[in-house]
Amino acid sequence: MENNSTKSNVETEIDLWDILQKFGSWCSKVILALLTFLLRKSVWLICFCFAGVAVGGVLYTISKPNYSAQMLVQINVADNFFYVNLINENLAARSITGPRDLARKLGVAEDMAKQIKNIQAYHGVDFNSDGVSDAMDEKNEYVASRDSTKASKVLHHVFYVRTLASSQEVLPHIRKSVIDFIHKNDFVQRHNTRRIEEINEQISYLHLQIKRLDSLQQYEYFLKGNTKKNAGAGQFLVLNEQAQSLYHNDLISLNNQVLDKNTVLRLYSEPIAVVQDFAEVSRRKNGLMFYVKPLALSFFLIGLLLLIIWDYRKPLVRLYRERTA
């Protein structure tokens, strides 16, 4: 029994190896035949490719250009999720009913709204862990990731706005309209007003502390002067180290804080600030390669199919007649 079982296993292995050899031989013949066919018909295939390129060039010439541009925005109030949802739920192509609806939301003329194909917001991603956005999360693969390491790369203080328009001239208007749309939001207005009030309160408090320290410094200065006078009469007064330093370091620190707060009020008083504008990164979306690449490949595949049919037309006709007879 054992000998028969062993013999059966050996025969099975031999049959399997024989099948693999035959399959490999068949694949080799098919690949060789295909390469030979491609070489024989290379002139025709090149002509088909050139035809695709020519058609792509014609379409590029007669088509209206669509320009894609993106804007990087820094957040001073709320977080990136709020702004991304605000824009995508109100201004994205899927969220509007037409140019009139978009014109109403952006406060622009309907003719200008017709030139805007889409407005979409995205999260920023920091690959280098330096706090600077390196790319936008176009497919939401980072913000929706369950991997904590991957999700942590999403920045919460910036977001991107990408637009698609039929003219570069409308990009500055889109920028202004999107920013105005955000600024008019009640939630944004309330929180930004409160933020500015808090900064002004902090500045007032810092000024009060500076005034108190300055008064204390003057007091210690005069006290030190009186100490020197009394020392000659045999009276000794000991001043602590804080009095001897005249509070110099504390005053510098407080003044620097005031300067920082005033800088924030001067540069970042609005809820958002544009870091990179549309005009700096605008490019034509439907360029020449947009048409040439797919059409050249399509014409190549169509040409290949037609040439195969033409080359094997007689066997195919014969097979068809046999099947229909």
Secondary structure as GFF3:
##gff-version 3
##sequence-region A 1 325
A	DSSP	alpha_helix	2	40	.	.	.	ID=ss1
A	DSSP	alpha_helix	42	62	.	.	.	ID=ss2
A	DSSP	beta_strand	67	75	.	.	.	ID=ss3
A	DSSP	alpha_helix	80	88	.	.	.	ID=ss4
A	DSSP	three_ten_helix	93	95	.	.	.	ID=ss5
A	DSSP	alpha_helix	99	106	.	.	.	ID=ss6
A	DSSP	alpha_helix	110	114	.	.	.	ID=ss7
A	DSSP	beta_strand	116	125	.	.	.	ID=ss8
A	DSSP	beta_strand	135	136	.	.	.	ID=ss9
A	DSSP	alpha_helix	148	151	.	.	.	ID=ss10
A	DSSP	beta_strand	154	165	.	.	.	ID=ss11
A	DSSP	three_ten_helix	168	170	.	.	.	ID=ss12
A	DSSP	alpha_helix	171	183	.	.	.	ID=ss13
A	DSSP	alpha_helix	186	231	.	.	.	ID=ss14
A	DSSP	alpha_helix	241	245	.	.	.	ID=ss15
A	DSSP	alpha_helix	248	267	.	.	.	ID=ss16
A	DSSP	beta_strand	272	276	.	.	.	ID=ss17
A	DSSP	three_ten_helix	278	280	.	.	.	ID=ss18
A	DSSP	beta_strand	283	284	.	.	.	ID=ss19
A	DSSP	alpha_helix	288	311	.	.	.	ID=ss20
A	DSSP	alpha_helix	313	324	.	.	.	ID=ss21
###
